[in-house]
Amino acid sequence: MRQSEIHRTTYDVIFSLGSECLTGLQLREHQLRTMAGPIDWMITDPLSKVSRLFHNRFSGFMLEENLQVIGIDLQGKNYLVNDLAYGIVSGHDFAIENNPPGPLTTYAEFRTKMDRRIARFNRVMNQSSMILFVRLYGTEQEAKELESVLSQWIPRRFHVLLLIPGQTESPTDLQWPLKRVCALEIPDIPRIWETSMWGEIFSNIHLK
């Protein structure tokens, strides 16, 4: 799929698929994020974890008995909490100041939020005529797997914009032979942190 096809399409909604919070932050910065998705602020590397989660329709996702604290975020404010069933890590949901050592005190509050986001995500998936998913990092094989899983869920009603940091000086269409996935090589560190670079990526992407 070519980038020009994304530019010709108008989307009902755009969701971040990670692999970290940077994608969601930049969608919001460019006014393309109209609602929160279930995994916006989670670490979901490699992409195959997202495909498995979608294949299972979020069944058993982030259940309390499967959660394990594995560290603290770089700011020292939140626990990194791993879902042992999926290998997906929450980095922004469990504030250290609200969760003393031991069981996660705020899990019930988190569960309510997660259930609400999953229900809304499922509803949007079923009702939208065209959805764009934006993902940072992934391989061609992983993209092919994601395309297959999404095609079983919402046939012909989605595109995936896969961003792969590399040595390029500007976003470059890799022209992978996938029908619903557009892969772009984008500048790596330090330009990956620049809002203007993301502006180049998101220019000519349109919401209804």
Residue pairs with C-beta under 8 A, 6 or more apart in sequence:
1 159
1 176
1 178
1 179
1 180
1 181
1 182
2 173
2 175
2 182
3 171
3 173
3 182
3 184
5 159
5 182
6 132
6 159
6 161
6 182
6 205
7 204
7 205
9 130
9 132
9 159
9 206
10 130
10 206
10 207
10 208
11 130
11 131
11 132
11 159
11 205
11 206
11 207
11 208
12 124
12 128
12 129
12 130
12 131
12 207
12 208
13 34
13 35
13 124
13 128
13 131
13 132
13 207
14 27
14 32
14 33
14 34
14 131
14 132
14 133
14 134
14 205
14 207
15 37
15 40
15 121
15 131
15 132
15 133
15 134
16 23
16 24
16 27
16 33
16 37
16 39
16 40
16 133
16 134
16 135
17 23
17 37
17 39
17 44
17 47
17 50
17 133
17 134
17 135
17 160
18 39
18 40
18 42
18 43
18 44
18 45
18 50
18 135
18 136
18 137
19 43
19 44
19 45
19 46
19 47
19 135
19 136
19 137
19 138
20 43
20 44
20 45
20 136
21 40
21 41
21 91
21 92
22 136
22 192
22 193
23 40
23 134
23 135
23 136
23 163
24 33
24 37
24 40
24 41
26 195
26 198
26 202
27 33
27 134
27 202
29 195
29 198
30 198
30 199
30 202
32 202
32 205
32 207
33 40
34 207
35 120
35 124
36 117
37 117
37 121
38 58
38 61
38 114
38 117
38 118
38 121
39 50
39 53
39 88
41 90
41 91
41 92
41 93
42 88
42 89
42 90
42 91
43 80
43 88
43 89
43 91
44 50
44 53
44 88
44 89
45 137
46 137
46 138
46 139
46 142
47 135
47 137
47 138
47 139
47 142
47 143
47 145
47 146
48 142
48 145
49 86
49 87
49 88
50 135
50 146
51 142
51 145
51 146
51 148
51 149
52 86
53 61
53 86
53 88
54 146
54 149
54 150
54 153
55 149
55 152
57 122
57 153
58 118
58 121
58 122
60 66
60 85
61 83
61 85
61 86
61 88
61 114
61 118
62 83
62 88
62 90
62 110
62 111
62 114
63 83
63 85
64 104
64 107
64 111
66 83
66 84
66 85
67 81
67 82
67 83
67 84
67 104
67 107
68 81
68 82
68 84
69 79
69 80
69 81
69 82
69 94
69 104
70 80
70 81
70 82
70 89
71 79
71 80
72 78
72 79
72 80
72 96
73 79
73 80
73 91
73 92
76 96
77 95
77 96
77 97
78 91
78 92
78 93
78 94
78 95
78 96
79 94
79 95
79 96
79 99
79 104
80 89
80 90
80 91
81 89
81 90
81 91
81 93
81 94
81 104
82 88
82 89
83 89
83 90
90 110
93 106
93 110
93 113
94 104
94 106
94 107
94 110
95 106
98 105
98 106
99 105
99 106
104 110
124 131
125 131
125 153
125 154
126 154
128 154
128 157
129 157
130 157
130 158
130 159
131 154
131 157
131 158
131 159
132 158
132 159
132 160
132 161
132 205
133 150
133 158
133 159
133 160
133 161
134 160
134 161
134 163
135 146
135 160
135 161
135 162
135 163
136 163
136 165
137 163
137 164
137 165
138 146
138 162
138 164
138 183
140 176
140 178
140 183
143 160
143 162
143 176
143 178
143 181
143 183
144 178
144 181
146 160
146 181
147 160
147 178
147 179
147 180
147 181
150 158
150 160
150 180
151 180
158 180
159 180
159 181
159 182
160 180
160 181
160 182
161 182
161 184
161 201
161 205
162 181
162 182
162 183
162 184
163 171
163 183
163 184
163 186
163 201
164 174
164 183
164 184
164 185
164 186
165 185
165 186
165 187
165 188
165 189
165 192
166 185
166 186
166 187
166 188
167 188
168 185
168 186
168 187
169 187
170 187
170 200
171 184
171 185
171 186
171 187
171 197
171 200
171 201
172 184
172 185
172 186
173 182
173 183
173 184
174 183
174 184
174 185
175 183
176 182
176 183
184 201
186 192
186 197
186 201
187 197
191 197
